[in-house]
Amino acid sequence: MRESLELTHFDAQGAARMVDVSGKGITERVAVAAGEVSMLPETLRLILDRGMSKGDVLETARLAGIMAAKRVDLLIPLCHTLDLTSVAVAFEPDPVGSRIRIRAEVKSLGRTGVEMEAMTAVSVAGLTIYDMCKAVDRWMVIGGIRLLEKRGGKSGHVVRPEKPPDRETA
């Protein structure tokens, strides 16, 4: 954690600005994010059996996640337009927990990280699952979206600890 809080997206007068990354070196950037969608057991079964009337839920959600990662600069103010080299979205059904775990890995050769792209891919994949299944399960919950790992740049390789710091004291 940084010793002093530095708000990089604001200038000395408090005006919003896009961070100038022109002085940074080009390195391979990788980010891995995860999240999940909890649902009724019957909903999960329909998804896995490809029984939803709107089509193959997971393949549609995978495409949506990939497309969203490519357009983060249009969704989140002050994010840089990035030339992504790879976006992968994977799903892990959990019948015991009645949920689908979502994982996205994004890569780029650039001057700034791809964490927002990975987390956006997970978010939009989850929203797509919800959208395609809401007719049978309106009370699904999308949650737990978090960065698991990042590589590249000044901070190097960072992996989310098993037990992150308490948000109250961090």
C-alpha positions as CSV (number, residue, x, y, z in Angstrom):
1,M,0.0,0.0,0.0
2,R,1.2,3.5,-0.8
3,E,2.6,5.6,2.1
4,S,0.9,8.7,0.8
5,L,-2.3,9.0,-1.1
6,E,-1.8,10.5,-4.5
7,L,-4.9,11.2,-6.6
8,T,-3.5,10.7,-10.1
9,H,-6.6,11.6,-12.0
10,F,-6.8,15.1,-10.6
11,D,-4.5,18.0,-11.0
12,A,-3.3,20.4,-8.2
13,Q,-6.5,22.5,-8.6
14,G,-8.8,19.4,-8.4
15,A,-9.7,19.3,-12.1
16,A,-10.1,15.8,-13.6
17,R,-7.4,14.7,-16.0
18,M,-6.2,11.7,-17.9
19,V,-2.9,10.4,-16.5
20,D,0.0,11.1,-18.9
21,V,1.7,7.7,-19.4
22,S,4.0,8.8,-22.2
23,G,7.1,8.5,-20.0
24,K,6.3,5.0,-18.9
25,G,8.1,2.0,-20.6
26,I,6.2,-0.4,-22.7
27,T,5.9,-3.8,-21.0
28,E,3.7,-6.8,-21.2
29,R,0.7,-6.1,-18.9
30,V,-1.5,-8.9,-17.6
31,A,-4.5,-8.7,-15.3
32,V,-6.7,-11.5,-13.9
33,A,-10.1,-10.7,-12.4
34,A,-12.9,-12.9,-11.0
35,G,-16.5,-12.7,-9.9
36,E,-19.6,-14.8,-9.7
37,V,-23.3,-15.0,-10.4
38,S,-25.5,-16.8,-7.8
39,M,-28.8,-18.3,-8.9
40,L,-31.4,-20.9,-8.3
41,P,-30.3,-24.5,-8.9
42,E,-32.9,-24.9,-11.6
43,T,-31.4,-21.8,-13.4
44,L,-27.9,-23.2,-13.3
45,R,-29.2,-26.5,-14.7
46,L,-30.9,-24.8,-17.6
47,I,-27.7,-22.9,-18.4
48,L,-25.5,-26.0,-18.3
49,D,-28.1,-28.0,-20.4
50,R,-28.2,-25.1,-22.9
51,G,-32.0,-24.9,-22.2
52,M,-32.5,-21.2,-22.0
53,S,-34.8,-19.9,-24.7
54,K,-32.4,-17.0,-25.6
55,G,-29.6,-19.4,-26.5
56,D,-26.2,-20.5,-25.2
57,V,-25.8,-18.3,-22.1
58,L,-22.2,-18.9,-21.4
59,E,-20.9,-18.4,-25.0
60,T,-22.9,-15.2,-25.3
61,A,-21.6,-14.0,-21.9
62,R,-18.0,-14.9,-23.0
63,L,-18.4,-12.8,-26.2
64,A,-20.0,-9.9,-24.2
65,G,-17.1,-10.0,-21.7
66,I,-14.5,-9.9,-24.5
67,M,-16.2,-7.1,-26.3
68,A,-16.6,-5.1,-23.1
69,A,-12.9,-5.4,-22.3
70,K,-12.1,-3.9,-25.7
71,R,-14.3,-0.9,-25.0
72,V,-13.5,0.1,-21.4
73,D,-12.3,3.6,-22.6
74,L,-15.9,4.3,-23.7
75,L,-17.4,3.1,-20.4
76,I,-15.1,4.4,-17.7
77,P,-14.0,8.1,-17.7
78,L,-10.3,8.7,-18.0
79,C,-9.3,5.2,-18.9
80,H,-6.8,5.0,-21.8
81,T,-7.7,3.4,-25.1
82,L,-5.6,0.2,-25.1
83,D,-4.4,-2.2,-27.8
84,L,-5.2,-5.5,-26.1
85,T,-3.3,-8.5,-27.3
86,S,-5.6,-11.1,-25.6
87,V,-8.8,-11.4,-23.7
88,A,-10.0,-14.7,-22.3
89,V,-13.2,-15.3,-20.2
90,A,-13.8,-18.6,-18.5
91,F,-16.7,-20.0,-16.5
92,E,-16.7,-22.5,-13.6
93,P,-20.1,-23.8,-12.7
94,D,-20.5,-24.6,-9.0
95,P,-23.6,-26.8,-8.5
96,V,-23.1,-27.1,-4.7
97,G,-23.0,-23.2,-4.4
98,S,-25.6,-22.8,-7.2
99,R,-23.4,-20.3,-9.0
100,I,-21.1,-19.7,-11.9
101,R,-17.7,-18.3,-11.2
102,I,-16.3,-16.0,-13.9
103,R,-12.6,-15.4,-14.6
104,A,-11.1,-13.0,-17.1
105,E,-7.5,-12.6,-18.2
106,V,-6.5,-9.6,-20.3
107,K,-3.1,-9.0,-21.8
108,S,-1.5,-6.0,-23.6
109,L,1.8,-4.6,-24.6
110,G,1.6,-1.0,-23.3
111,R,2.4,1.8,-20.9
112,T,-0.6,1.2,-18.5
113,G,-2.3,-1.7,-16.8
114,V,-5.3,-3.7,-17.9
115,E,-7.0,-4.2,-14.5
116,M,-10.1,-2.2,-15.5
117,E,-10.4,-4.3,-18.7
118,A,-10.3,-7.6,-16.8
119,M,-12.8,-6.4,-14.2
120,T,-15.1,-5.0,-16.8
121,A,-15.0,-8.3,-18.7
122,V,-16.1,-10.1,-15.6
123,S,-18.8,-7.6,-14.8
124,V,-20.3,-7.6,-18.3
125,A,-20.2,-11.4,-18.6
126,G,-22.1,-11.5,-15.3
127,L,-24.6,-9.0,-16.5
128,T,-25.1,-10.9,-19.7
129,I,-25.8,-14.1,-17.7
130,Y,-28.4,-12.2,-15.7
131,D,-30.0,-10.7,-18.8
132,M,-30.3,-14.0,-20.5
133,C,-31.8,-15.8,-17.5
134,K,-33.9,-13.1,-15.8
135,A,-37.1,-14.5,-17.2
136,V,-36.7,-17.6,-15.0
137,D,-34.7,-16.2,-12.1
138,R,-35.1,-12.5,-11.3
139,W,-33.2,-12.7,-8.0
140,M,-29.7,-13.8,-9.3
141,V,-26.9,-11.9,-7.6
142,I,-23.7,-10.7,-9.3
143,G,-20.9,-10.1,-6.9
144,G,-17.4,-10.6,-5.7
145,I,-15.8,-8.8,-8.6
146,R,-12.2,-8.4,-7.8
147,L,-8.7,-8.2,-9.1
148,L,-6.8,-11.5,-8.5
149,E,-3.4,-10.7,-10.1
150,K,-1.6,-8.2,-12.2
151,R,1.8,-8.3,-13.9
152,G,3.9,-5.7,-15.7
153,G,4.8,-2.0,-15.1
154,K,6.5,-0.4,-12.2
155,S,4.7,-2.5,-9.5
156,G,5.7,-5.8,-11.2
157,H,3.8,-9.0,-10.3
158,V,1.1,-8.5,-7.6
159,V,-1.2,-11.4,-6.5
160,R,-4.2,-10.8,-4.3
161,P,-3.5,-12.2,-0.8
162,E,-5.7,-15.1,0.4
163,K,-7.0,-12.7,3.1
164,P,-6.8,-9.1,1.9
165,P,-6.3,-6.3,4.5
166,D,-9.4,-5.3,6.5
167,R,-11.1,-2.4,4.6
168,E,-11.7,-0.6,7.9
169,T,-8.0,-0.3,8.7
170,A,-6.4,-0.3,5.2
